[in-house]
Amino acid sequence: MQSINVSKALNVWPLMAKIIYVPHTEQEYEELVIFLDSLIDEVGEDEMHPLASLMDIVGVLIESYEDKHVPEFNK
């Protein structure tokens, strides 16, 4: 079962890796913020939308970057 999931991921990851990544630079961070804004426009409040979990993941990636690199988000 695990290898089936890895095979599926391997098939789609080359395309997805250009969209979903851990941001290491300000530019990558800004690109993810723009992508998140687009997801929010598409998904809205619909928790059942097929892209809702992607929106959550991108939000976590952005939040992690902000915690480390954006002064007003640092505690």
N, C-alpha and C positions, 0 to 999 in steps of 0.2 A: 504494500500500500504506500509506504513512504517513497519508494523509488518511482512510483507512478506520479506522485505529486511533484517530485523533483524533476521528472521528465517534462511535465506540463509547465513548470516554472522555467525550465531551460528553454522551452519553445517560445515563451513570451517575454522573458526578461530582457533580451537585447533591445527590444523596443521600449519597454517600460523603464529601463535604467536611465534613459534620457529624460524621463519625466519625474521619476521618484528616486531621490538620492539624499544622502546626508549632506547638508550644505556645509562647506568648509570656507567659503568666501562670501563677502557681502553680495556679490553678483548672484551667486547660487541661491543665497537666501532670498534676494529680491525676486528671482525667477519663481521660486517656490511660493512666495506670497501672491504673486500674480496668478499662478496656477490655482492656489487655494481660493482666491477670489472668484475665479471662473467656476470652480467646483461648487462654491456656495451659491452662485447664480443659478447653476443647473439643478442642484439638489434641494436647496432651500431647507425647509424643516422636515422634509420627507425622510424619516429614518429607514424606510423600506426601499428607498431608491437604490439601484444597483451600485451607485458610486458613493453612497453614504460612508461606507467603511474606509474607502480611499480618502475621503475628505478628512476623516478622523486621523488617519496615518500621516497625511501631509501636515495636519495641524500639530501633531506630536513632534514631527521633525523640525518644524518652525519654532515651536516652543523650546525645544532643546537648544537650538542655535541661540535664541534670544536669552535664555538663562546663562549662557556662557559668554556672549559677545555684546549684548545690548545693555548698557548701564542701567536704564530705568527698570529692566526686568530682573537685574541681579538683586539678590536679597542681602 
